[in-house]
Amino acid sequence: MTSDDGWAGMGWDWTDVEEVRRRLDAGADPDRWNSARPLHRAAVYGSPEVVAELARRVEDVDALEHGVTALWEAVVARRADTARVLADAGADPWRRSLGGWSPGRLSLAGPAPELFPAPAGEHLTEAERAAADEARRLLAALGRYVEDGTGLACVAGVDADEAIRRLAAVPVPEEEIEEILEDVLDFEPEEIELIVGVTSVPGGCVVTQPWGYAPKTAEVLVPLSAGTVCYGLYANPKSGDQGGIARDGVVLAWDLHPGGGPYEGGTAEEVLTDYLYHFAPAAYACAFAGLRPTDDRAVTGPADHWVRLPGR
């Protein structure tokens, strides 16, 4: 049951300043929306005018929700417009938050590094700047979107030929894969569930399946990760992007959310990586494994090799 905070029916659209002002004037709580904070929602999903109106009425413009301020949310969402409004309203860009980062210092690694005037001593390290530069390059090569239903395995230090050997996979005849790629919906799932593409990229290789989750299964990740590390990704059309990590033949983590943004408890390095690849799961998976593709062919095709996995 939700509390009567005056925001019933608002949903996630916080762009209509007249509607927001009407509700506030009628008694809506500027600090509570369905047990969350309106200012945090508006910082990401609202207009600058709505953010300014709420910031004028809240008790504390730097109040926390899940350990972060509304300004942090605006920076992570790349909302320079609402971030500026919040700073003008008194929000502190240099207040330390997740992983020891502040919204201002995090913005130095993003698309608007001059968003806030930086005080002395606030700068990125050489390693952080290099990570930000590589993220920009990788995002330009891969983009942020992954087609729903796509599975990937990003493998460090292993080329396509070695990956195929480790998987004990066999080539798929060219005419067969041409028919599948022409219209995958013409085939029953069991006919194509073991067929994957494998492509060498700088730093390793990518195993891809545009129509399924096979690359993220333990049957694929475990043999591929012998002596190295790999990150598996499945763009689940029902529940969102899912990730998994295998190292040295052991699955270390499952049910991860690649591209989901920084989270409470993350290290400084994890927070930066999660910020740089927010809503970019394929780039995140490649970056985790240290892969450096120069275009999106390893993800979207055509793959270097199409092979059939052993039955399982």
C-alpha positions in Angstrom: 0.0 0.0 0.0 1.4 3.4 -0.9 1.1 6.5 1.3 -1.0 9.5 0.4 1.8 11.8 -0.4 -0.1 13.8 -3.0 1.7 12.3 -6.0 -0.8 9.5 -6.9 -0.7 8.8 -10.6 2.4 10.8 -11.4 4.4 7.8 -12.7 7.8 8.6 -14.1 7.0 11.7 -16.1 8.2 14.7 -14.1 8.3 17.3 -17.0 5.1 19.3 -16.4 6.0 22.1 -14.0 2.5 23.4 -13.8 1.2 20.0 -12.8 4.0 19.6 -10.2 3.4 23.1 -8.9 -0.4 22.5 -8.6 0.2 19.3 -6.6 2.7 21.0 -4.3 0.4 23.9 -3.7 -2.3 21.4 -2.8 -0.1 19.8 -0.2 1.9 17.2 -2.0 5.0 16.2 0.0 8.2 17.6 -1.8 10.3 15.0 0.0 8.2 11.8 -0.5 6.9 10.0 -3.5 5.7 6.5 -2.9 8.4 6.0 -0.2 11.0 7.6 -2.6 12.1 11.2 -3.3 10.5 13.3 -6.0 13.7 15.3 -6.5 15.7 12.2 -7.3 13.1 11.1 -9.9 12.9 14.6 -11.4 16.7 14.8 -11.6 16.6 11.9 -14.1 13.1 12.0 -15.6 12.1 15.6 -15.2 12.5 19.0 -16.7 14.9 21.6 -15.3 11.8 23.7 -14.4 10.4 20.9 -12.3 13.8 20.3 -10.6 14.0 23.9 -9.7 10.5 24.0 -8.3 11.1 20.9 -6.1 14.6 22.0 -5.1 13.1 25.3 -3.8 10.7 23.3 -1.5 12.6 20.3 -0.2 14.0 20.3 3.3 17.5 19.3 2.0 18.6 19.5 -1.6 21.4 17.0 -0.7 19.1 14.4 1.0 20.0 10.8 0.3 18.1 8.0 -1.4 19.9 4.6 -1.5 23.1 6.4 -0.4 23.2 9.1 -3.2 21.9 12.6 -3.7 19.6 13.9 -6.5 22.7 15.6 -8.0 24.5 12.2 -8.2 21.5 10.7 -10.0 21.5 13.6 -12.5 25.3 13.1 -13.2 25.0 9.4 -13.7 22.0 9.9 -16.0 24.0 12.4 -18.1 21.5 15.1 -17.3 23.7 18.1 -17.4 20.6 20.4 -17.5 19.1 19.2 -14.2 22.5 18.8 -12.6 23.2 22.5 -13.2 19.9 23.5 -11.7 20.6 21.4 -8.6 24.0 22.9 -8.2 22.5 26.4 -8.5 20.0 25.4 -5.8 22.8 24.6 -3.4 23.5 20.9 -4.1 27.2 20.0 -3.4 29.0 18.6 -6.4 32.0 17.6 -4.3 30.2 15.6 -1.6 31.7 12.1 -1.4 29.4 9.3 -2.3 29.6 5.8 -3.7 33.2 4.4 -3.8 34.5 7.7 -2.5 33.5 9.5 -5.7 31.6 12.8 -5.7 29.1 13.8 -8.4 31.6 16.5 -9.5 34.6 14.2 -9.8 32.5 11.6 -11.6 31.4 14.1 -14.1 35.1 14.7 -15.0 35.1 11.3 -16.6 31.8 11.8 -18.5 30.6 13.8 -21.5 30.5 17.1 -19.6 33.8 17.4 -17.7 33.3 21.2 -17.3 29.9 20.8 -15.7 31.1 22.2 -12.3 34.1 24.4 -11.5 36.6 22.0 -10.0 38.4 23.1 -6.7 42.1 22.5 -6.3 43.0 18.9 -6.0 39.9 17.5 -7.7 41.0 15.7 -10.9 41.2 12.3 -12.4 44.2 10.1 -12.1 46.0 9.0 -15.2 44.5 5.6 -14.9 41.0 7.0 -14.5 41.4 9.3 -17.5 42.7 6.4 -19.6 39.6 4.4 -18.6 37.3 7.2 -19.6 39.1 7.7 -22.9 38.8 3.9 -23.7 35.1 4.0 -22.7 34.4 6.8 -25.2 36.2 4.8 -27.9 34.5 1.6 -27.1 31.0 3.2 -26.9 31.7 4.8 -30.3 32.5 1.4 -31.7 29.7 -0.6 -30.1 27.0 1.9 -29.2 24.8 1.4 -26.1 22.0 -0.8 -27.4 22.0 -4.5 -27.5 19.2 -6.3 -29.4 16.9 -8.1 -27.1 17.5 -11.8 -27.1 21.3 -11.5 -27.8 23.8 -13.6 -25.9 27.5 -12.8 -25.7 30.6 -14.2 -24.1 33.7 -11.9 -24.0 36.9 -13.8 -23.5 40.2 -12.3 -22.6 43.4 -13.5 -24.3 41.8 -16.2 -26.4 41.3 -15.9 -30.2 38.4 -17.4 -32.1 40.3 -20.6 -33.2 41.2 -21.4 -29.6 37.7 -20.6 -28.4 36.3 -23.0 -30.9 38.7 -25.7 -29.8 37.9 -25.2 -26.1 34.2 -25.5 -26.9 34.7 -28.6 -29.0 32.4 -26.9 -31.6 32.1 -27.8 -35.3 31.6 -25.5 -38.3 28.1 -24.8 -39.6 27.8 -25.0 -43.4 27.7 -21.6 -45.0 24.5 -22.2 -46.8 22.8 -23.2 -43.5 23.9 -20.1 -41.6 22.8 -17.9 -44.5 19.3 -19.4 -44.3 19.2 -18.9 -40.5 20.4 -15.3 -40.8 17.9 -14.5 -43.6 15.0 -15.2 -41.2 15.7 -16.7 -37.8 12.0 -17.0 -37.1 11.6 -19.6 -39.8 13.5 -22.0 -37.5 12.4 -23.8 -34.3 14.4 -22.8 -31.2 15.9 -26.3 -30.8 17.2 -26.2 -34.4 19.5 -23.2 -33.7 20.0 -23.1 -29.9 23.5 -24.6 -30.2 24.7 -22.4 -33.1 27.0 -19.5 -32.1 29.3 -17.0 -33.9 32.9 -16.5 -32.8 35.0 -13.5 -33.7 38.5 -12.5 -32.8 39.0 -8.9 -31.5 42.0 -7.1 -30.1 42.5 -8.6 -26.6 40.6 -11.8 -27.1 37.3 -12.9 -28.8 33.6 -12.6 -28.6 31.1 -15.5 -28.8 27.7 -14.3 -30.0 24.2 -15.6 -30.5 21.8 -13.1 -31.8 18.8 -15.3 -30.9 19.6 -16.9 -27.5 21.4 -17.1 -24.2 23.8 -20.0 -25.0 27.0 -17.9 -24.7 26.1 -17.0 -21.1 25.6 -20.6 -20.0 28.1 -22.3 -17.7 28.6 -24.9 -20.5 30.2 -22.1 -22.5 31.8 -19.9 -19.9 33.5 -22.6 -17.9 35.7 -24.1 -20.7 36.3 -20.6 -22.3 37.6 -19.2 -19.0 40.4 -21.8 -18.4 43.5 -19.8 -17.5 41.7 -16.5 -18.2 38.4 -14.6 -17.5 35.3 -14.1 -19.4 32.1 -12.1 -19.0 28.8 -13.6 -20.2 25.8 -11.4 -21.2 22.2 -12.2 -22.1 19.9 -9.3 -23.1 16.8 -11.0 -21.7 13.7 -9.4 -23.3 11.6 -10.3 -20.3 13.8 -9.2 -17.4 16.6 -7.0 -18.7 20.3 -7.5 -19.2 21.9 -10.3 -17.2 25.6 -10.9 -16.6 27.9 -13.6 -15.3 31.6 -13.9 -14.7 33.8 -17.0 -15.0 37.5 -17.2 -14.2 39.9 -20.2 -14.4 37.0 -22.6 -15.2 34.9 -21.5 -12.3 31.7 -19.4 -12.3 32.3 -16.6 -9.8 29.2 -14.4 -10.2 25.7 -14.7 -11.7 22.6 -12.6 -12.0 24.6 -9.5 -12.5 23.2 -6.3 -14.1 25.8 -5.1 -16.7 25.2 -1.4 -17.6 22.9 -0.9 -14.6 25.0 2.0 -13.2 26.9 2.4 -9.9 25.6 0.6 -6.8 26.0 0.9 -3.1 29.1 -1.1 -1.9 31.0 -0.8 -5.1 34.7 -0.1 -5.1 36.1 3.1 -6.6 37.1 1.3 -9.7 33.7 -0.5 -10.0 31.8 2.8 -9.6 33.8 4.4 -12.3 33.3 1.5 -14.7 29.6 1.3 -13.9 29.2 5.0 -14.6 31.2 4.9 -17.9 29.2 2.0 -19.3 25.8 2.9 -17.9 23.1 1.4 -20.2 25.8 -0.1 -22.4 25.9 -3.8 -21.5 27.9 -5.1 -24.5 30.6 -2.4 -24.0 30.7 -3.2 -20.3 31.2 -6.9 -21.0 34.0 -6.1 -23.4 35.6 -3.7 -21.0 35.5 -6.1 -18.1 37.4 -8.7 -20.2 39.8 -6.1 -21.6 38.6 -6.5 -25.2 39.1 -3.6 -27.6 36.9 -4.2 -30.6 37.1 -1.4 -33.2 33.5 -1.9 -34.5 30.3 -3.8 -33.6 30.8 -6.7 -35.9 31.7 -9.1 -33.1 28.3 -8.4 -31.5 26.0 -7.8 -34.4 27.8 -9.9 -37.1 28.8 -11.2 -39.5 30.9 -13.4 -37.2 34.3 -14.8 -38.2 33.1 -18.3 -37.7 29.7 -19.9 -37.1 29.9 -23.2 -35.2 27.6 -25.7 -33.5 28.2 -26.5 -29.8 28.1 -30.1 -28.6 24.7 -31.2 -27.4 24.1 -30.6 -23.7 
